[in-house]
Amino acid sequence: MKTKRSYYALIIVLMVVLTGAAGSSSAQGVGRDTKQGMLRAAVKLMTPYEFSKDAGSLCSGTMINQSGYILTNFHCVGYPQDGQRDRELERAGLKPGDLYNRKGTSVIAVTSDPRRLPVPTYNARVVASDPELDLAVLKITSYVNSRQALPQALPLVTLPLADSDEIQALDKVYVIGYPGVGGDSVTATEGMISGFIDEDQDGAIDWLKTDVLINQGSSGGAAVNDRGELIGVPTARVSDESGSVIYLIRPSNNAVTLIQRAIKAGESASDTGDATMGSSRGVSEGQNIGALTFGTSFKAGDLTDPTGTFPAGANEVHVAVPYQGMRDGTRWSYAWLLDGKTVTGESDLKWKYGQSGVLDIYLKSKAGLSDGRYALQVLLNDTVAQEGKFSVGDPSAKNTPHKPTGETLNRGVTIAGTVIDHSTRKPIQDAAIAFLHPGKTVRDYDADKSKGRVNTVQAYGVTDAGGVFTSDGPLARGETYTVIVTARGYQRVAENHALKITEDDPDVVEPDDIEMDRQ
């Protein structure tokens, strides 16, 4: 049986402060700060032609998450399927649907100040495209002028996707991009949704009509509603013999499947141009993190396994992290990954362990770690300095939280809940939820993490694509627990003594949805 519960003070509505992401909705419309964020979420794409050193495509795109994914038009990166024939491209051997260059690479220029010109900062490549829809998704793979590895979360403003099926005629729309008219800086124009086009009469909207001017360079950019959400991609213009013109936006819902496919491809592919895992690229000279070894405790005799293979049900894994030439104050972080997805870790730490030695970082769960392939990444100044991998149980087992067994249910309460975006109400995938041992506080957790430990955590869960999680271990009845929720690109939610489990609670407790605000 389940019951609906509140997290007491945990579920709070936060005022959104723009710190690198678009803001939330408002009855009065988007505010000035959020508007500036919308401008900074737009990027300029410079895509070279393979057959010419001096020619290429100049277009716009939109950052859709801090892992570096960009939504744009296909015609910005390749020969469009339904556009006019381009004899220059065809003489070079390209046919409709081909990319302008075989690697699908583009240079991405970022706007940090909308009053200034964008700065070429990143390389990106196409990871998914649909020439018929005229949509493409790129993933940032490296810096333009540096071999330093990219951080896990890029310091870029992103825009959340709106549900474009909710759009009505006469709704306000902003079109943002780099049209090239009047200079190369980012440009925004305002207008309204004029109507809709269902080309194949299947009931699904294929185009949003608008009165907002869409120039060649601004195609691929952002069409944004008055809540600061991406409703589509400004794509084309149509005209008749009388000279009447209407501009077309490809709705955001048409891009959802493509984005999902792109993220899956981007996670599984090896990006050329990224720093190699385990290298010291980007790390200050002389600082070194050695090869990692694994064990069930931090005793010398138990830390000899370089492969890291542990039986199903193992509840504690220690990693010995040798280091040399380190300097106190160096910025560092670490991340635990399970089946390629980050489940916990800590960032923006300051090194305080001296020049050389061996650091103990460990992962622990009283209920037993989930089966799967794990990795520990140690980063110095946002560069992966070392990575070690190990497995627990059957590595092919699906990464899902432990299902509550009869024994588990008799010992305590399992928490099953959902994490959602406060603005869009959409589920957040890969959010990590930590339930601390009774009596432990957020301060205890932070202090523990700064020492490379996680022994304040009694149970945790990780959300799936639907934002749903199940705690991997039971919580004892009659106790009160501090809860901490983290997700990439979102403000941390943390509340001391937020969840109280009573003697009368059922075996499975389902709290109210946990709402998170973007950073």
Secondary structure, DSSP 8 states (H G I E B T S, - for coil): -EEEE--GGGS-------SSS-----TT---HHHHHHHHHHEEEEEEE-TT-SS-EEEEEEEE-STT-EEEE-GGGTB--SSS---HHHHHTT--TT-BSSTT-EEEEEE-SSTTS--EEEEEEEEEEEETTTTEEEEEEEEESS------SS-S-----B--GGG--TT-EEEEEE---TTSSS-EEEEEEEEEEE-TT-SSS--EEEESS---TTTTTSEEE-TTS-EEEEEEEEEE-TT--EEEEEEEGGGGHHHHHHHHHHHHHS--TTS--TT--TTS-TT-EE---EEESSSSGGG--BSS-EE-TT--EEEEEEEEES--TT-EEEEEEEETTEEEEEEEEEE--S-SSEEEEEEEE-TT---SEEEEEEEEETTEEEEEEEEEES-TTS--------HHHHHH-BEEEEEEEETTT--B-TT-EEEEE-TT--HHHHHHHHHTT--TTEEEEEE--TTSEEE-SS-B-TTEEEEEEEE-TTB--EEEEEEEEE-TT--SEEEE--EEE-B-
